[in-house]
Amino acid sequence: MTKTAPISADVDVLISGGGIAGLTAAAAFGAAGFSVQCVDPTAPITERNVAGSDLRTTAFLQPAQALLDQAGLWERLAPHAAPLQVMRIVDAGGDVPEPRIVKDFNSSDISDLPFGWNLPNWLLRREMLARLAELSNVDLRLGCATTTLFTRTNEARVGLSDGSQTHARLVIAADGRNSAMRQAAGIKVHTTRYGQKALALAVTHPIPHVNVSTEIHRSGGPFTLVPLPDYDGMPSSALVWMERSARAQELFEMDETAFEAEMTDRSCALFGPLKLASRRTIWPIISQSAERLYGERLALVAEAAHVVPPIGAQGLNMSLGDMRILLDLAVATPNQLGNATMLEAYHRRRFAEVKLRVQGIDMLNRASMVEARGLRDARAMGLNALYSLGPVRKTLMQMGLGAR
Ligand SMILES: Cc1cc2nc3c(=O)[nH]c(=O)nc-3n(C[C@H](O)[C@H](O)[C@H](O)COP(=O)(O)OP(=O)(O)OC[C@H]3O[C@@H](n4cnc5c(N)ncnc54)[C@H](O)[C@@H]3O)c2cc1C
């Protein structure tokens, strides 16, 4: 019996990786009229309560909305989004877990809109796949990985695990922190390991969140509750709880009742007793940045380019910043798609900004991890001083949004 040869393709843009970043890039470039192939070895899980579903949530900050809109995604996402009107920072680094300093940032101080909108990752995947199904110029190939990259000045040839080959003018590496395309191009990364892990899960609580996102600092890392729409008739939030790895693993394995008591204690009971509303997932925390954001015919975006600890909802929002610049360049001069001029411009416009954010979040994470009593007091004093000054506060809020 003869085997059918796998189909090869010629496209404007090949996207390696169909995570949230890759799917967004596929919708954005597809909606702009480019022919796109997006490749991922795993089929996205689009239901909440099945094994392996991604229970993290993404808080899309204000600047993300325009890109999602342009990609035809926002109208699908808006009905499911929980607005984030207030960001509350709490220092609870004293002898007992109770708030010592509470600082509120209200979005109305800088804008008519909320800071952002929170959405579960599994639901994002569902809506993104539905959007891609409407775009006839986007070919989504699931169950297939990129394996090799061979470039010439005028095109890239990417080998896929089904034996086919795709010729593309631009390859976008959105294939995660261990990016196969980045490695194939020989681009090095700098990695920092913190010996820390994050638990990500959903909770319900009797006291409503009133659209306030709450980040509580004590030791081991931040404990952040981000508003979600009600679940089973109860107020609900997404929790990201960062701790030293051994402690995080212990919490991950703990029986449910004991875990719920630990969570409530760590939350200073600000929302009453916390109840698990999903299974627990656990994520290693690193900080990583690529030494450059491009290779010949190749652009690195999202975690292929930079990984940060989940603080201040920066991770995917930085990734959308990458895509905004790439798309602007592609649309402004389509005849230069993927050439050296375009990719050098991309690197110039993103690299310094990415570096600054990776360093900033690294600093915040280290400050949040401190165990020593004196350092915890210094953190509380610093927090108090910083956030009490009106103009500094405003600048910080705008920077948090990536608006300056
Ligand atoms: C606990 C936690 C909470 C977070 N909360 C937020 C938040 O509120 N806001 C925010 O902005 N960010 C947040 N982040 C960060 C955010 O989740 C990540 O930035 C984002 O999920 C990474 O997306 P990605 O698409 O780059 O990578 P991934 O999700 O890792 O996707 C990479 C994809 O590439 C595929 N792939 C791998 N190898 C290949 C190959 N050879 N060929 C083709 N495909 C391949 C994989 O199968 C995968 O689907 C959080 C992170 C954590 C850990």
The ligand as an SDF file (V2000), in Angstrom:
LIG
                    3D

 53 58  0  0  0  0  0  0  0  0999 V2000
    0.0040   30.7050   37.2790 C   0  0  0  0  0  0  0  0  0  0  0  0
    0.1270   31.6570   36.1300 C   0  0  0  0  0  0  0  0  0  0  0  0
   -0.7790   32.7230   35.9790 C   0  0  0  0  0  0  0  0  0  0  0  0
   -0.6580   33.6340   34.9220 C   0  0  0  0  0  0  0  0  0  0  0  0
   -1.5310   34.7040   34.8390 N   0  0  0  0  0  0  0  0  0  0  0  0
   -1.3820   35.6280   33.8300 C   0  0  0  0  0  0  0  0  0  0  0  0
   -2.2420   36.7960   33.7170 C   0  0  0  0  0  0  0  0  0  0  0  0
   -3.1540   37.0210   34.5170 O   0  0  0  0  0  0  0  0  0  0  0  0
   -2.0380   37.6670   32.6990 N   0  0  0  0  0  0  0  0  0  0  0  0
   -1.0290   37.4800   31.7770 C   0  0  0  0  0  0  0  0  0  0  0  0
   -0.8720   38.3200   30.8780 O   0  0  0  0  0  0  0  0  0  0  0  0
   -0.2300   36.3860   31.8440 N   0  0  0  0  0  0  0  0  0  0  0  0
   -0.3740   35.4660   32.8460 C   0  0  0  0  0  0  0  0  0  0  0  0
    0.4580   34.3800   32.9290 N   0  0  0  0  0  0  0  0  0  0  0  0
    1.3990   34.1490   31.8560 C   0  0  0  0  0  0  0  0  0  0  0  0
    0.6840   33.4830   30.6940 C   0  0  0  0  0  0  0  0  0  0  0  0
   -0.0950   32.4020   31.1290 O   0  0  0  0  0  0  0  0  0  0  0  0
    1.6890   33.0250   29.7030 C   0  0  0  0  0  0  0  0  0  0  0  0
    2.3820   34.1560   29.2350 O   0  0  0  0  0  0  0  0  0  0  0  0
    1.0170   32.3630   28.5330 C   0  0  0  0  0  0  0  0  0  0  0  0
    0.1680   31.3150   28.8770 O   0  0  0  0  0  0  0  0  0  0  0  0
    2.0950   31.7900   27.6790 C   0  0  0  0  0  0  0  0  0  0  0  0
    1.5510   31.6370   26.4770 O   0  0  0  0  0  0  0  0  0  0  0  0
    2.4030   31.0990   25.2470 P   0  0  0  0  0  0  0  0  0  0  0  0
    1.3650   30.9010   24.1900 O   0  0  0  0  0  0  0  0  0  0  0  0
    3.5700   31.9490   24.9800 O   0  0  0  0  0  0  0  0  0  0  0  0
    3.0530   29.7130   25.7310 O   0  0  0  0  0  0  0  0  0  0  0  0
    2.3810   28.2970   25.9750 P   0  0  0  0  0  0  0  0  0  0  0  0
    1.0550   28.4050   26.6270 O   0  0  0  0  0  0  0  0  0  0  0  0
    3.4440   27.4750   26.6320 O   0  0  0  0  0  0  0  0  0  0  0  0
    2.1160   27.7720   24.5030 O   0  0  0  0  0  0  0  0  0  0  0  0
    3.1220   27.2510   23.6800 C   0  0  0  0  0  0  0  0  0  0  0  0
    2.4710   26.3100   22.6980 C   0  0  0  0  0  0  0  0  0  0  0  0
    3.4610   25.8640   21.7860 O   0  0  0  0  0  0  0  0  0  0  0  0
    3.2650   24.5040   21.5280 C   0  0  0  0  0  0  0  0  0  0  0  0
    4.5240   23.9210   21.0450 N   0  0  0  0  0  0  0  0  0  0  0  0
    5.6030   23.5120   21.7730 C   0  0  0  0  0  0  0  0  0  0  0  0
    6.5570   23.0160   20.9500 N   0  0  0  0  0  0  0  0  0  0  0  0
    6.0770   23.1520   19.6810 C   0  0  0  0  0  0  0  0  0  0  0  0
    6.5920   22.8390   18.3920 C   0  0  0  0  0  0  0  0  0  0  0  0
    7.8140   22.2790   18.2250 N   0  0  0  0  0  0  0  0  0  0  0  0
    5.8290   23.1030   17.3040 N   0  0  0  0  0  0  0  0  0  0  0  0
    4.6220   23.6940   17.4240 C   0  0  0  0  0  0  0  0  0  0  0  0
    4.0770   24.0050   18.6290 N   0  0  0  0  0  0  0  0  0  0  0  0
    4.8050   23.7390   19.7350 C   0  0  0  0  0  0  0  0  0  0  0  0
    2.7760   23.9030   22.8340 C   0  0  0  0  0  0  0  0  0  0  0  0
    2.0620   22.7060   22.6220 O   0  0  0  0  0  0  0  0  0  0  0  0
    1.8820   25.0520   23.3620 C   0  0  0  0  0  0  0  0  0  0  0  0
    0.5460   24.8980   22.9610 O   0  0  0  0  0  0  0  0  0  0  0  0
    0.3780   33.4680   33.9820 C   0  0  0  0  0  0  0  0  0  0  0  0
    1.2860   32.3980   34.1080 C   0  0  0  0  0  0  0  0  0  0  0  0
    1.1840   31.5150   35.1880 C   0  0  0  0  0  0  0  0  0  0  0  0
    2.1960   30.4010   35.3450 C   0  0  0  0  0  0  0  0  0  0  0  0
  1  2  1  0
  2  3  1  0
  2 52  2  0
  3  4  2  0
  4  5  1  0
  4 50  1  0
  5  6  2  0
  6  7  1  0
  6 13  1  0
  7  8  2  0
  7  9  1  0
  9 10  1  0
 10 11  2  0
 10 12  1  0
 12 13  2  0
 13 14  1  0
 14 15  1  0
 14 50  1  0
 15 16  1  0
 16 17  1  0
 16 18  1  0
 18 19  1  0
 18 20  1  0
 20 21  1  0
 20 22  1  0
 22 23  1  0
 23 24  1  0
 24 25  2  0
 24 26  1  0
 24 27  1  0
 27 28  1  0
 28 29  2  0
 28 30  1  0
 28 31  1  0
 31 32  1  0
 32 33  1  0
 33 34  1  0
 33 48  1  0
 34 35  1  0
 35 36  1  0
 35 46  1  0
 36 37  1  0
 36 45  1  0
 37 38  2  0
 38 39  1  0
 39 40  1  0
 39 45  2  0
 40 41  1  0
 40 42  2  0
 42 43  1  0
 43 44  2  0
 44 45  1  0
 46 47  1  0
 46 48  1  0
 48 49  1  0
 50 51  2  0
 51 52  1  0
 52 53  1  0
M  END
$$$$
